[in-house]
Amino acid sequence: MMRVLLRPWAMPGVALLLAVWACPALAHRVNVFAYVEGNEVVVECSYSRSERVRFGEIAVQNAATGAVYLTGKTDEKGAFRFPVPPAARAAKADLRIVLRAGEGHQNGSVVTAGEYQMPAASAAPAVPAVSAALAAPAGIATPAASAGPASPASAADPVHSPQMAASPAAIPATTIALSGAAPAGGPPRTGQTDAVPAGAPVVAQAESRGVVLDPAALSALVEAAVEKKIAPLRAILVGEKEKGPGLTEILGGIGWLVGLAGIAAYAGSRRGRPGA
Amino acid sequence: MHISEGVLSGPVLAGGWALAAVGTTLGLKRLDYDRLMTVAMLSAAFFVASLIHVPIGPVSAHLILNGLLGAILGLAAFPAICVALLLQAVLFQYGGLIVLGANTFDMAFPAVLCSLVFGPWLRRTGTVRSVGAFCCGFFAVLLAALLTATALALSGEAFMTTAWAIFLAHLPIMVVEGVITAMAVGFLAKVRPELLSIRLAE
């Protein structure tokens, strides 16, 4: 019987698969995941783990007033990135990112002002530390071996930023080895604190290239390193958000339905079953 | 087919709620207490069906089963679908609470309409019954797609593009649902024929 039914529909069905190919996915809901990366906001849109929202319409609004800052479309991979609108930055406004995937699918995500202003805020305290480090090579570079004059000069800055200086110092030190970009911020510091023979070659290298560290470059390096570290964590978060309902929800829902029917049946039996 | 929160305009939402309320009230009035468990079971089937993804070529679509609910429950499909959608909105975040009325009407009205139109065929035997059940499943999804497109069109989306997109995306599902409904009705006719004997128009 089923074969008889299937057959007439099989041909148009197969033919229409080609048409369906170009269609957006059939989905229940769309996921929007937005995060700040440097000066930009990155939005990732998906129907499910494997199904991205391609060319979905994005609108970036002021979360409080609803004023639209900018609009755009997601790319092939469901991603959309935009620089934080200057107007929003000035107003310290939260950004609401609304995705309209068409066919009634819509979702949104909010990026608060605190999130996107953090890079700027953290860059500010970093600047004195870096400029202190920038000043140091001048004193250090020539008498690198004699740590004597350098240590009183830099005695002031370890006082107010020992911990702060520790982390930027570590990162450029590794990036020097990898990329040879040679920002001078890190090496002098290791030169001062550690044994002279270990620090000296690095300082010499930095000096020979004559690279002066730009605060923006340092913050970019730090940001890149942190970004690399948290990328897997972010992937986990996105995956968590894209996960469909679990067994708990499904069984819970069925339990509700059975329970509701039970209540209705109880009410019906109390009423003396008018139908019977 | 779940319309998300915040897409539809106010009047459409209100209209959806009004129509869904009427349908649900009528459905509850018709609801025979002897058939309560049937309604609950089919409601559960509807609730779970949207989680069952059917891989059709490159896309995977999920079942709706509103045609089956219509075929067996008649008007009682309204409360069954309404409760199942409510639970889906709360537990799965599919659709939403404000848009629940519109979503209920979009899916339950085609179910009831199909059971009115094709119901008499279901109480026949053999091929006629199978064809009737297939039509129930097929046209319930088709009408649901059209109603969804209409709701979106009334809220500003271009009707033809939306309707066409939804229609194309759901064509395989229509066929699959038709087949499933025909199989389920065929099975029920053998095992529990009294389930199919509802009279709607009385």
Boltz contact constraints between the chains, C-beta under 6 A:
constraints:
  - contact:
      token1: [A, 1]
      token2: [B, 130]
      max_distance: 6.0
  - contact:
      token1: [A, 5]
      token2: [B, 134]
      max_distance: 6.0
  - contact:
      token1: [A, 5]
      token2: [B, 182]
      max_distance: 6.0
  - contact:
      token1: [A, 9]
      token2: [B, 175]
      max_distance: 6.0
  - contact:
      token1: [A, 13]
      token2: [B, 175]
      max_distance: 6.0
  - contact:
      token1: [A, 16]
      token2: [B, 171]
      max_distance: 6.0
  - contact:
      token1: [A, 17]
      token2: [B, 57]
      max_distance: 6.0
  - contact:
      token1: [A, 19]
      token2: [B, 168]
      max_distance: 6.0
  - contact:
      token1: [A, 20]
      token2: [B, 59]
      max_distance: 6.0
  - contact:
      token1: [A, 20]
      token2: [B, 168]
      max_distance: 6.0
  - contact:
      token1: [A, 21]
      token2: [B, 58]
      max_distance: 6.0
  - contact:
      token1: [A, 23]
      token2: [B, 168]
      max_distance: 6.0
  - contact:
      token1: [A, 23]
      token2: [B, 169]
      max_distance: 6.0
  - contact:
      token1: [A, 25]
      token2: [B, 59]
      max_distance: 6.0
  - contact:
      token1: [A, 26]
      token2: [B, 61]
      max_distance: 6.0
  - contact:
      token1: [A, 26]
      token2: [B, 169]
      max_distance: 6.0
  - contact:
      token1: [A, 28]
      token2: [B, 2]
      max_distance: 6.0
  - contact:
      token1: [A, 28]
      token2: [B, 94]
      max_distance: 6.0
  - contact:
      token1: [A, 29]
      token2: [B, 93]
      max_distance: 6.0
  - contact:
      token1: [A, 29]
      token2: [B, 94]
      max_distance: 6.0
  - contact:
      token1: [A, 103]
      token2: [B, 165]
      max_distance: 6.0
  - contact:
      token1: [A, 103]
      token2: [B, 166]
      max_distance: 6.0
  - contact:
      token1: [A, 104]
      token2: [B, 3]
      max_distance: 6.0
  - contact:
      token1: [A, 104]
      token2: [B, 4]
      max_distance: 6.0
  - contact:
      token1: [A, 104]
      token2: [B, 7]
      max_distance: 6.0
  - contact:
      token1: [A, 104]
      token2: [B, 152]
      max_distance: 6.0
  - contact:
      token1: [A, 105]
      token2: [B, 4]
      max_distance: 6.0
  - contact:
      token1: [A, 106]
      token2: [B, 4]
      max_distance: 6.0
  - contact:
      token1: [A, 106]
      token2: [B, 6]
      max_distance: 6.0
  - contact:
      token1: [A, 106]
      token2: [B, 7]
      max_distance: 6.0
  - contact:
      token1: [A, 245]
      token2: [B, 92]
      max_distance: 6.0
  - contact:
      token1: [A, 249]
      token2: [B, 91]
      max_distance: 6.0
  - contact:
      token1: [A, 253]
      token2: [B, 47]
      max_distance: 6.0
  - contact:
      token1: [A, 253]
      token2: [B, 87]
      max_distance: 6.0
  - contact:
      token1: [A, 253]
      token2: [B, 91]
      max_distance: 6.0
  - contact:
      token1: [A, 254]
      token2: [B, 44]
      max_distance: 6.0
  - contact:
      token1: [A, 256]
      token2: [B, 87]
      max_distance: 6.0
  - contact:
      token1: [A, 257]
      token2: [B, 40]
      max_distance: 6.0
  - contact:
      token1: [A, 257]
      token2: [B, 43]
      max_distance: 6.0
  - contact:
      token1: [A, 257]
      token2: [B, 44]
      max_distance: 6.0
  - contact:
      token1: [A, 261]
      token2: [B, 36]
      max_distance: 6.0
  - contact:
      token1: [A, 261]
      token2: [B, 37]
      max_distance: 6.0
  - contact:
      token1: [A, 261]
      token2: [B, 40]
      max_distance: 6.0
  - contact:
      token1: [A, 264]
      token2: [B, 36]
      max_distance: 6.0
  - contact:
      token1: [A, 265]
      token2: [B, 36]
      max_distance: 6.0
  - contact:
      token1: [A, 268]
      token2: [B, 33]
      max_distance: 6.0
  - contact:
      token1: [A, 273]
      token2: [B, 33]
      max_distance: 6.0
  - contact:
      token1: [A, 275]
      token2: [B, 32]
      max_distance: 6.0
